[in-house]
Amino acid sequence: NIHNKGVVNMRILITAGGTLEKIDDVRNIKNSSTGRLGKIIADKIPGEHIVDYIHGQSSLLPKRSVNLYEIEGVQDLDDMVVSLLDKNKYDVVIFAMAVSDYMIQSVTSYEHLANNLENKDDILHRLMDYKEDLDRNQKIRSNHDHLAVLMKKAPKVIGRIKEKQPDTTLVGFKLLVDVETQDLVNEAQKLIHKNKADYVLANDLTSIKGDNHTGYLIDKTGIVSTKHTKQDIAQEI
């Protein structure tokens, strides 16, 4: 709990909202997170503390005074997190942003791809090395019958935090869909172990409707508390 951390003036880093991966200049693949929970958490933090707030495009923003840092894709997020961790010492990092697991590597038309494939059984290997033929810095014309969008695994940005600042208190988030509570606990504890997080707020998408939001605050021992609204979750963190 921020109130009990024993530091008079803390610096807190919050990530909120979702990332966006561009297909071209007008099309994109976007995470649907609004950043509402991150906003509420920021607004709950007492005014004497400094808050650096990394957010996705069109995310909701806090009412309190914060330092705003807007990002677009996962690579932008990774660069921004590393930059801020190098520049500032954080007492708490609350990693609430919904981050894409994949980044777009290349875009091409199926027709162009098929014409350049000698061995169609080797399509995945060829796709990995394929140079895109469409200009993604402008709107791709709609005269292609099919588009091939190859995505690659994105970096796990949350893993940077304890590597760079092992003494910070790290709160991660885990979202699953329609699973048992114990499955949420198990996955949250995997996240804790992998990223050396202190806590994970685990939730199920089926329990989120507006401000009604069942969340389990979990540490390495199990469930610390259970809350049922975004306001209560934010207050607990």
Solvent accessible surface area in square Angstrom, and as a share of the most:
residue,aa,sasa,rsa
1,N,89,0.45
2,I,17,0.09
3,H,114,0.51
4,N,122,0.62
5,K,71,0.30
6,G,75,0.72
7,V,62,0.36
8,V,125,0.72
9,N,91,0.46
10,M,2,0.01
11,R,58,0.21
12,I,0,0.00
13,L,0,0.00
14,I,0,0.00
15,T,0,0.00
16,A,1,0.00
17,G,1,0.01
18,G,3,0.03
19,T,1,0.01
20,L,17,0.08
21,E,16,0.07
22,K,75,0.32
23,I,25,0.13
24,D,0,0.00
25,D,76,0.39
26,V,87,0.50
27,R,74,0.27
28,N,66,0.34
29,I,76,0.39
30,K,85,0.36
31,N,50,0.25
32,S,104,0.67
33,S,37,0.24
34,T,78,0.45
35,G,5,0.05
36,R,81,0.30
37,L,18,0.09
38,G,2,0.02
39,K,30,0.13
40,I,9,0.04
41,I,3,0.01
42,A,0,0.00
43,D,50,0.26
44,K,73,0.31
45,I,8,0.04
46,P,31,0.20
47,G,68,0.66
48,E,97,0.43
49,H,12,0.05
50,I,81,0.41
51,V,2,0.01
52,D,0,0.00
53,Y,0,0.00
54,I,0,0.00
55,H,11,0.05
56,G,0,0.00
57,Q,66,0.29
58,S,100,0.65
59,S,13,0.08
60,L,74,0.37
61,L,72,0.36
62,P,17,0.11
63,K,180,0.76
64,R,42,0.15
65,S,101,0.65
66,V,28,0.16
67,N,63,0.32
68,L,86,0.43
69,Y,57,0.22
70,E,101,0.45
71,I,7,0.04
72,E,50,0.22
73,G,9,0.08
74,V,0,0.00
75,Q,80,0.36
76,D,59,0.30
77,L,0,0.00
78,D,6,0.03
79,D,81,0.42
80,M,50,0.23
81,V,0,0.00
82,V,40,0.23
83,S,49,0.32
84,L,1,0.01
85,L,9,0.05
86,D,97,0.50
87,K,145,0.61
88,N,23,0.12
89,K,122,0.52
90,Y,0,0.00
91,D,30,0.16
92,V,6,0.04
93,V,0,0.00
94,I,0,0.00
95,F,13,0.05
96,A,19,0.15
97,M,11,0.05
98,A,30,0.23
99,V,38,0.22
100,S,30,0.20
101,D,69,0.36
102,Y,102,0.39
103,M,25,0.11
104,I,16,0.08
105,Q,53,0.23
106,S,10,0.06
107,V,0,0.00
108,T,3,0.02
109,S,3,0.02
110,Y,104,0.40
111,E,71,0.32
112,H,74,0.33
113,L,4,0.02
114,A,45,0.35
115,N,127,0.65
116,N,66,0.34
117,L,16,0.08
118,E,167,0.75
119,N,81,0.41
120,K,129,0.55
121,D,140,0.72
122,D,52,0.27
123,I,76,0.39
124,L,119,0.59
125,H,109,0.49
126,R,73,0.27
127,L,31,0.15
128,M,98,0.44
129,D,96,0.50
130,Y,32,0.12
131,K,172,0.73
132,E,66,0.30
133,D,58,0.30
134,L,27,0.13
135,D,72,0.38
136,R,60,0.22
137,N,133,0.68
138,Q,104,0.46
139,K,106,0.45
140,I,6,0.03
141,R,178,0.65
142,S,96,0.62
143,N,102,0.52
144,H,59,0.26
145,D,116,0.60
146,H,101,0.45
147,L,62,0.31
148,A,10,0.08
149,V,54,0.31
150,L,21,0.10
151,M,62,0.28
152,K,87,0.37
153,K,127,0.54
154,A,6,0.05
155,P,41,0.26
156,K,97,0.41
157,V,3,0.02
158,I,16,0.08
159,G,19,0.18
160,R,83,0.30
161,I,0,0.00
162,K,22,0.09
163,E,135,0.60
164,K,84,0.36
165,Q,14,0.06
166,P,93,0.58
167,D,118,0.61
168,T,2,0.01
169,T,31,0.18
170,L,0,0.00
171,V,8,0.05
172,G,0,0.00
173,F,38,0.16
174,K,59,0.25
175,L,92,0.46
176,L,40,0.20
177,V,89,0.51
178,D,110,0.57
179,V,56,0.32
180,E,127,0.57
181,T,57,0.33
182,Q,107,0.48
183,D,61,0.32
184,L,4,0.02
185,V,10,0.06
186,N,63,0.32
187,E,51,0.23
188,A,0,0.00
189,Q,50,0.22
190,K,126,0.53
191,L,31,0.15
192,I,14,0.07
193,H,158,0.71
194,K,139,0.59
195,N,10,0.05
196,K,140,0.59
197,A,7,0.05
198,D,57,0.29
199,Y,70,0.27
200,V,0,0.00
201,L,3,0.02
202,A,0,0.00
203,N,10,0.05
204,D,14,0.07
205,L,90,0.45
206,T,77,0.45
207,S,39,0.25
208,I,45,0.23
209,K,152,0.64
210,G,58,0.56
211,D,55,0.28
212,N,100,0.51
213,H,8,0.04
214,T,27,0.16
215,G,1,0.01
216,Y,36,0.14
217,L,14,0.07
218,I,0,0.00
219,D,30,0.16
220,K,164,0.70
221,T,117,0.68
222,G,13,0.13
223,I,78,0.40
224,V,74,0.42
225,S,23,0.15
226,T,54,0.31
227,K,63,0.27
228,H,109,0.49
229,T,43,0.25
230,K,17,0.07
231,Q,78,0.35
232,D,68,0.35
233,I,1,0.01
234,A,4,0.03
235,Q,89,0.40
236,E,52,0.23
237,I,21,0.11
